[in-house]
Every structure is written in structure tokens, then in C-alpha cells.
Amino acid sequence: MDNSEKSLNIQNLLRTCVSEEGQFIVGIHKPSFNVTLLRDNRYIQSLGALTDNTLVKNEINFPDKDVEEKAADVIYEIPNPFPFRGVTYINSAWADQNVGKPEQIKIPPASDCSLYKMLNSWLFESQNSSKQIKNSSFKEFLIKLPSPLKIALAQSTTDPDDLIALIPLCCTVIHDENGNPSGLMFKKDNKGRIVPDIHDHTLFELIANNPYLPDSYKRVMVLKPGIQGTSEITGEWLEINESKSHVFEYLRRNSYIPWGHFAANMADDTVRYCVNDLTMADMTGMRHLYYQRTYVRLAEQLNLVFNSNSATLCSDALEEFRINIITTLKENKNKELAFNGSLWGWNFGFGYAQSGYRLHASHQQIHQQYAMIPKRISNMSGLEVKIPSNSNSHNLNQANSQTLNQTENQTFLSYACGDMVADFIASYKSITGRQFFDNYINAVRTNKRTDFEIERKINDKNSLPSSLIVYEDQNIMLFVPKAQTSQWELQIMALKPCGNILEADSAMRYSLDRAILASLQILESMGARMVTSIEFSKRFDSADKDQRLLYAFMPKIPESPGAFSEAQLRWINGHYPEDFAQSCRAKYSILTL
């Protein structure tokens, strides 16, 4: 059996595009087929006419014999490196349009939009009058607008006057003696709680999330501590320099994430609505709060004392604290951590369709969320919990299948997305004898163009880009995955044995923070306005040295909503990853990090 056949056999077992030799495996479909005609009648009709009155008919839709397709579009099928993330399909007819033209891979910026100015222009043109519409009349006009049009205006307008005029339709703003907004009107709800008097939450969210709303209104509507509820502020990052950086850590007690989560929000005196407004200090602050909270919660489980002259650890103290935790974990190998995993994510951007469908889950001000994940979850079924002999999850390898003891039988292992990475790379090593991430890094470094076998008339094939790497340093690689699960997906991978943020030293943390900021700034500069970011990490008590920290950045692209294909983990792309990487490198070269 030659190496090529062996690699395909392994791929059939593992369903990954990373071969045993550390190369990418790419499938290609060259469809040609015949279709038997199963129709008796033809319904020929006129569809319209050309400018010379020649009729356009629909004969092509009703062939009179079997259909023969000799060469349909070539489709590339690329299994994701991680099988649980599905398969990517690239339509060559779409992707070929961007070959050699990376500047075409972009979303056009939104055009200026102002209903107030449009009405005044219309009045001037239609009535030949220089009269301007009064603010009171404009507000009355907005009240009469159907709700879908109010939503569309709040989402799309770039005129602060439009937004300010819409505010009374969703809430009441209190103004001071100088006419500046100073707060909101409150009320008691049906449970007696004091809450802002918001009578149209969708419109309120759209107005408050629009970057063109004046900052003074943003502060009173959503940014002042406490205006969004009773969530306690449990941490703070404050750096005073030329561009002040200020971040609050909010506790979300009753969270959709079990056991609560935290949100690192840019503070009300440091307004950031666009990624390109973020400074490196801002990113450092948000991530510092994530590292700090996670380390403190780990230390509490190990009965380590949190000693600091300040409530906020400085960088050096954070690193010393991290090393103490690692040392204590090694000295207490038999101690089980109740919470042994981390969760980190970032929803950037906000949007509603005029139909009322929410397009993205973010809310006011740039923020990131994080939490600790428990090792076990209570078992309510009463059934015995067993571990298969080949289980690798959470360091629970067993020589034989066995029933857990009475205490463990009352629980089963909780979920974290990094566990799926752990399970897969264990299977990969068992079948290939190789470390997956070493092979994955090699595959990225030695990548061949996805379409390298296709003849090109528009360009010399050797001059087309083949690299997937956007940039790298000694710690991390920012790259375009060969099989993107979003048309513009980017990933960051640790180049050293570092599987979670506890194993990330100060140099690794800086590299990660910088690369995360660069990733989002690249995507935003290309026109992305909504991006979901997630972290795949290993459990803190895992001894596996192969699993590496991995971050994925997945934009929402216009006209690419999740549909039946995506529900099956079939991801459809309209460009080659190598061309997208070239476009990203061009954007990265002009960043000022």
C-alpha cells in the first residue's frame, strides 16, 4: 500500500483533511450526468421582450429529450480538520471570479442614510421651497411609520437626528437644565422592581447599538453602570495614557451558561462601537480580566491565597500567580477540580431585520464573555454511567469498560467544545501514531492551492498565492483554515504546547491578545459587521501535550444565512482560501497595532 492510498484509508476512518504525513487532502467533484425526461407536456410561454420587441420565451425550460450535462461546475469538497465541524464545499465558478483579484473579497460599506435630510430635500424639490420640516412634525411622521419601517430606519440610518427623533418612540430620556441627556425615566414592573420604562425593546436596542447615536445618549441609554440591570461589577481594568482604556467586569448571575458567566465590557467613559476604535490596551484589558478571573477561581479550588496590594493584578503578579497555580496542581494530582474548563467568546456587532428577526446576539458596547465549566453534571436519569474503554475525555482513560463508583454514577461529564478536539486528536494519534497539531501546522505551512490542478488562462499558475498564513510570531499563527465554516473564517493556533490559558505565559498571552485584535480589525476593514469568536481549549487538569489553544472567528456574511446545508454542517464558500488569505495579508499590512 503506497502512502497516498494509506492516507485515504486513514481519512476514511477519521474524516479529516489532515493526512498522516501532515498534508491537506482535498476532494474534487467534476460532475457529468444524464437526466431522463419524466414529463409529457411542454408549457411554452412568452416571458417578455427585448428592446427590439423580439419575444423572450421559456423553451429552454421544457426540453423535448433527455438532458445531458457534460461538464457542470467543478466543486471542491474539503473535510474540516476537525470532523465534528463538518465539510466545506467551494464552487469553482464562484471562486474563479476572485482568482488574482483579492481586492474583490469585501463587503461594500453601508451608504449614508438620512430620512430627515431626504424629507427636507423632497420638500425643496417638490414644492420649490427652502422651508425645512420642523422637528415636531418629523416626530409625528415617525410615529405614523409602520413598525418594520421604524426598525429599518433605526438599523440603517447614519444621521444622529433620525436616531434622536426615534428615541421617544421607545423610551423617555430625562434632560438636564442645559438640554443634555442625564438619565431615563423608570417605572415599577409587575413584580415591584424598578426598571427603565422601555416600551419598545427592539427599537431601543437598535437605536442604542447604532454607532451614529451621540455618545451622550449612548451613556444614559445603555452604558452607565446599572442602567442595564443589577449585575454586579466585580472587576476593573483602568489604564490612563494618551488614549484612556477602561473596562468593567460584570457578573451575570442568572446566565444561559450554567453557574453564571462574566462579561468584560468597555466602560461608559471609554466608548468603543467599532473594532478599529479598539486600542491594544483595550484588548489587553478585556483579556486580562478573563485571565485574572479564571486564575482566581482555579486558585480558590486549590485553597491558594490570593495576595495582592491591588484588587487588579498587574501583569507580573498575574504571571507569578499562574505559575503558583500550575505548581500547586502538579503537587496535588489527585485533587479533582470541580470546575476544570474555561469558556470564552465574543459576539461583535448587532442587527435586526425589518421583519423582527434578530441577526446577531451582541448588545451595546464591545464586550467579551467568559465562564468556568464544571467537570461533572448531575445525572437525573438514574441510569448507570459507564466509560468506554477507549474514552479519552477529561483524562479518564480506563483499561476496561467499567461502572463508575457510587458518587460518580450520580454525575456525567459536562460539555465543552474543546473536549471534541481532545477526543478527535486522541483518535488521530491512536490510528496514525502522529500528533495531530504537529501535522496540522505542517499542513498549513506546506499548503498547495486548492485549485492547483486546474488550467488557468488568466494568470500564470505559479504566481497565484498558495499560503494560508496571514501572520505569525514565535507563539501563534493567524491563518485561514483550509475548510472554512464561515466564508471569511480566520483562526489562531498556538505554535507551542499550550492548550489553555493556564498554560499561556505572559508572552503567549500578549501574542494571543494581539492576534485576536488583528483578526477582528482585518475582518471589519473588509466590511464584516457581525463576527462570532470562540475559543477551543483543553481542560485544566488534562496532561495531554498535543492539544493546542485554537480560536475561530466567524463573520456573518450578507446573503449567507444558515440554511439546510449549514444545518448538516455543509459549509458553502465562494472563494478559494488562498485568495482570502492574500486579501487578509493586505489588510494586516496596514494595521497600526
N, C-alpha and C positions, 0 to 999 in steps of 0.2 A: 504494500500500500504506500503510494507516494505521499509527500507532505500535503499536497493540495487536497487529495481525497481524504486524508486523515482530518484536516481542518474542517472539511464539510461535514464529516461524521460527527465531530465534536460540536459543530454549530447546530446540527440537527438535535443533539442532546440538550444543549444549553440555550439555544435560540438567542445568541448574542452575535454582534458583528465583530467582536474582538477575537481573533483567531488564537490558537495556541502559540503561534510564532510572534504574536504581538502586531498583527496587521489587520486592517479592516477588510471584512467580507461584505461585498455589495452584490445584490441580485439585480438582474435586468430582465424586463419583460419586453419582447418585440412582437406585439400581437398581430396575427393574421388569421382570419377566420371566414367561414361561410355561414349565412343565416337563411334557413329555409323559410320561404314565404308562407304564412298561415292566414291569408286574407283573400277573400273572393272579390271584394268591391274596391273601386277607386273613386275617391271623392275630390275631383279636381275643381278648384275654385280660384277666383281671382283674389289676390292679396292686396292689390293696389296697382300703382302705375309709376313708371319713370317720368321724368320731366317732359319727354317727347311723346307721352301718352301710351307708350308700349306697356301692355299689361304684364304684371308680375304674377305668375301662377305657382301652384304648390305641387307640380308634377313630381318633383324630386322626393316628396314625402310619400308618394304612392308608387313605388317601383312595380313593374309588371313581371319581374322574375326574381329569383333568389338573390340575396345580397352577398357580394364578395368584397371583403376588406383585405387587401394585400399587405398593407403596412400602416397600422394605426400608430398613434403616438407611442414612442418608447417611454416606458415607466421604470424608474429605478426603485427597488424595494430594499430598504436598509433596516435590518433589525436593530433596535436600540441596544447599546452596550449592556444595559440592564433590562432583561426581558420583561420585568413587571411594568415597564414603561411603554411597551408596545412596539410598533413598527412605523417607519416613515416612508412615504411614497413621494417621489419627485417626478412631476410631469415634465418631460424634456421640452415639449413645445412651449410651455410657460417659461421654464428656466433658461432656455436658449436665448430668450429675448434680453436677458441680463448679462450674458457672457461678454466679458470685455467692457461692460458698462456698469461698474459698481455704483456709480453715482445715481443710477436709476432706482436703486433699492432704498426707498424712502417713502414716508407719508407726507404729502403736501401739508404745509401749515394751514391752520384754520384761517379763513378770511375774516377781515373785520366785519363786525355785525353790530348795528345800532338801530333799534326800532325808533327811538326818539328822533335821531337825525334823519332817518328815512321819512318819517311823517312830516317833519318840517320841510324837507326837500320836496316832497309830494305837494304840500300846501303851496310852496313857492311856484312850482312848475304848473300846477293845475289851476291855481287861482291868480297867478301872476301877482302875488302879494309877498312882501317881505315880513309879514306877520308870522310870529313863532307860536307854536302851540304852548299853552300855559301848562305849568306843572300839574295844576289841579285837574285840568282837562285830560292830560296824559294819564294820570292815575285812574280817572273814571273810565278811560278807554281800556286800560289794563284789566280793571275789574270785570269788564264785559267779555274779555277774551275767554274762549273755551279753555279748560284746564290743559289739554295737550299742547296748546299753543303757548301757554304760560311756561310749561315745562321746557318746551323747545327754546323759548327766549332765554330763560334763566340758564340753560345749559350752554347756549351758543353765543350770547351777546358778549361783546368786548367793550361795551360802554358802561362805565360806572353809573351814569344817570339812569339807564334801564334798570340796573340792579337795585339802586336805592329806591326807585319808584315801585319796584315789586315787593319790597320788604313789608309794607303794611298789609299786604295780602296774605302773609303767613305768620306775622307776629307784630308786637308793638315794641318799638325801641324808645327808651327814655333819653331825652337830650338835656344837657346842662344849660346854664344861662347864656353860654356862647353859641348854642346850637350844635355842639358836638355830641355824638352818641356817648352815653355814660352807662347804660345798662338796659336790661329787658324788663318788661312787665311780667310779673309772676302771678300764679294762682295756686289754689289748693286742688289736688286731684280728688278722685272719688274715695281714696284711702286717707285723705287728710295730709298728704305730703305736699310740700311746697315745690312747685316745678315751674319752669318757664312757660308762659302762655303762648304756645305754638299751635296754631290751628290748621296749618298745612305743612306737615313734616317733610314731605317730598320737596316742595318748593323751597322750604327753609334750607334743606341740605344742599340743594342745587345752588342757591344764592351764596351760601357761606363757603362753598367749595370753589366758586368761580374766582380765579386769581385776580380778576379785574375789579372785584369788590374792594373799596378802600379799606386799608388796614384798620382804621378806627372802628369800622363796622365789623370786621372780622373778629376783633378782640371782644367786643361786647356780645356778639352772637355765639361764638364758639371757642375762643381762645383763652379767656380769663380762667384761671384755676377755679373750678367749682361750677362753671356755667353749664357744663355737660353732665353734672350729677355729683354724687357724693363720693366718688372714687378718691381714696387717699393718695396723696403724693408721698412716695416712700423713698425716693432717691432724687439726686440733682447733680447735674454737671454744669459748671459755670466757668467759662474762660473769658477773661477780659483782655482783649487785644484790639488791633485795628478794626477787625470785624468780630464783634461780640458773638460768642457762642453760648447758648443757654438751653439746657434740656431738662425736662422733668420726667421722672419715672412714676407712672400711675399704676396703682394696683386695681385690677379688675377682679373683685371677689367672686361674683356670680357670673362666671365666664362660660362660654361654649366649650372652652378647654377645661376638662375636669381638674379640680384642685386650683383653679384660678390661673390667671396669667398677668403679665406686666406689659405696659406699653411705654416706650421711650418716645415722648412727644417733644418736638421743638416747642419751646416756651412761648408765652404770649408776647414777650418783648424781643423775640427772635423769629420773625415771620418768614417761613420758607414754604412756598407753594409749588415751586419747580425744583427739580433735581439740580439743574445748573445754578440755582441760587445757593445750594449747599456748599459749605466750605469743608476742607479736610477736618477742621476742628469739630464741626457739627457731626460728621460721620464718626469721628473718634469718640465724641461724647455719647452718642446713641449706643455705639457698640461697647463702650466702657461700662455703661450701666448694665448691659447684658452680661458681660464677663463678670462684673463685680457681684451682681445678684446671684448668678449661678454658683460662683465660688463660695459665697457666704452660705448659701443653702446646702452645699456639699459639706462645708466645714461644720455646720450645725449638726448634720447627721453623724459626723465623726467626733463630736464633742470638742472640736477645736475652738479655742477662744479667739474672737475677732478683736484684735488690738490695733487701734489706730488713733492718732491725735486728731483726726478729722473724720467726719461721717463718710466722706467720699475718699476712697483710697487713691493715692497718686499712682502713677504708672509703675514706679519702682516697688512700692508697697504691694500693689496688685500682683506683681511678678513673684515677690517673696511669698505672698500668701498662697499663690498657685503651687509653688514648689513644696510648701509645707503640706498642702492637701495631698499631693502625689506621694510624698514620703509617708504620710500617715496611712494612706490607702495601702501602700506596699507592706507596711508593718502590721496591718490588720486585714489580711487577705480573706479571713473567714467571716468578716463582718459584712452582712448584706445591707446594701443601700436601699432604703425604701423608695427613693427617687434616684434613678440611675441613668436618666436620659434627659436630653435638652431638646427644646423646640424653638426655632427662630424663623420669623417670616416678616415680609414687608409687602403690603399692598400699596402701591403708589398709583395715584390718580383716582378719579371719581367720574361716574357718568350715569345718566338716566336716559333711556329712550323716551320719546314723547308719548309712547304707549303706556309708560309707567314701569317698564321693565328696568330693573337696576342692572347696570352694566359692569360695575366693579364694586368691591366691598370696602373700599377705603372710606375715610372720613377726613374732616378738617385737619390741615397742617400735616406735614410729613412726619411719619412716626414708624416705629418698628415694634413688633410684638415678640415676646418670648415667655417661655414657661419651662417648668421641670416636669418630666414624665415619670409616673411611678413604674416600678419594675413589675408589680403584680396588680391584678384587678380581682375583686371578689367574684367568686363563682356561685351564682344563684341557682344553677340548674340542678344541683345535687348529683350530677354525674361525676364519675371519677375522671380526673385529669391525668393523661398519660403523655410521656415524652417519647417520640420515636427514637430508635437507636441512632439515626443519622442526624438528629437535631443539633443545630449549632447556635440557636438563638440564645443570647444573653449568657454565654459561657456555660450552658447547661448540657454539655456533651455527656452522653451516657454510653457505657459499653453495651448495654442491652436495653430493650424497651422495659420500662418499669413504672409502677404506680408511685406517685408522689406520696410523701408521708401525710399524716392526717392534716397538719397545718397547711401544707402546700396544696393539698387536694381541695381546699376551700378557695383557692385562687387559681388564676391562669395568667399567662404573660400578657402585659399590656402592649399596645401598638405604638410604634414609632416608625416613620418612613425609612430611617436609616437601618432598621432591622432587616428590611427586604434586601438592602445592599449586602448586609452581613451574611444573610442566608445564601444569596447568589454567589458571592465570591468564595464562600466555603465549598459550594458545589463545583465551582470552576476549578479550584485548586485540587479537589478530590479527583476530578476527571482528567485534568491536564497536567497536574503536578506543578503548575506555574502560579505565581502571584498575579491576580487579575490586574491590580492597579499598575504594576510594573509594565505589564503588557499593554494596558490602555494608554499609558503615557507614551510608550514606544509607537503605538499605532497612530497617535496624534502627530508625533514628530515625523514619522515616515509616510504620512498620508499621500496617496495619489488622488488626482482629481476624480470625482465621481464619474464624470463623462469622458475619461481619458481615452476610451477606445473609439469614440465617435469622431468621424472625419469632420474637420472644420474648414469652411470656405472663408469665414470672416476673419480668421486670425491664425497665426502660427500657433499650433497646439502647445509648443514648448514655452511660449511666452505667457500663457494663461496661468493665473495663480493656483498653487496647489496647497499652500499652507492653511491650516485651520487656526493657527495661533494668532491671537490679537496682540498680546504682550505677555512677558513672563519676567520674574526675577528669581532669586535663589530659593524662594519659598513656595511660590504659587505660579500657576499658569492660568491665564484668562484665554478661553478658546471657544470656537464654535463647534458644538457637538456634530459629529458626522450625521447622526439621526436626530434632527430637531423635533421636539414635541410641540413647539410653537414655531411659527415661521421665522421668528427672529430670536430664537433661544440662544442665550450665552451661558457658559458655565465657568466656574472657578474650581480648580482642583489643587489640593496640597501636593507639592512635589516631594515632600519629605514624609516619613512615617508620622502622621498627625491625623488622628481620626475624630477628634472632638476638640472643643475649645479649652478643655483642661490640659490637653497635650500641646496646646499652642503657646509657645513662648512669646515674649514681647515682640521679637522681630516678625514672627509668623502673624501675630495679631495685627501689627501695622500693615503687613502685606495684604492680609485679608481685607482690612478696612479700606485701604486704598483701592484695591481691585473692585470691591463692591461699589464704591462711589464711581469709579471709572465705568463699570458696566452700565449703571443706570444713566450716567451722563452721555455715554455713547448712544444708547437706545433713545433717549429723549432728543438728542441732537438729530437723530434720523427721523423724528416725528412721532415716536411712541408716546402715548399719553396715559396709558394704563399698563402697569407691569406688576406681575406677581413674582416674588422672590422667596425661595425656600432653601433650607439647609438640610442636607443628608449627613447625619453624624452617627458615630458608633456609641454604644453605652459606655459610661464612665468606668465601669468595672470589667470591661472586656479587655482581655490580654492580646487580642488579635492585632498584629502589627501591619497587616496588609491594608485594612480599610482606611481610606483617606477621607478627610473632610471634602465635601463636594457641595457647591452652591449652584442653583439653577435660577436663571432669570428669564421669565416667560411673558412677553408682551401680548396684549390683546390687539389683534390687527383688524382694521375695518374690513367688513365683508368676509370675515373668517370666524363666525360664531361656532361654538361647539355643536355638532350635529351627530347624525347616526355614525359617521365614520369615527369621529373622536370618541364617542361613547364605546366603541370597540377597540380603542387605543390604536386606531389607524390615523396617522397624522399626515396631512396633505400639505406639501410645500411647492412653492412656485419659483424656487431659485436653487442653485447649487450651493452647498455650504461654503465652498471655497470662495465663491464670488461674494457671499455675505461677509466672510472673514476679511476680504480685501477692503470692503466698504467700511467695516468696523475699524480696521487699522488706520484708514484715512481720517476717521473721526477722532481716534485716540491721539493721533499725532498733533492735533491742535488743542487738546485739553490742557488746562492750566491747573493741575492738581498740586 
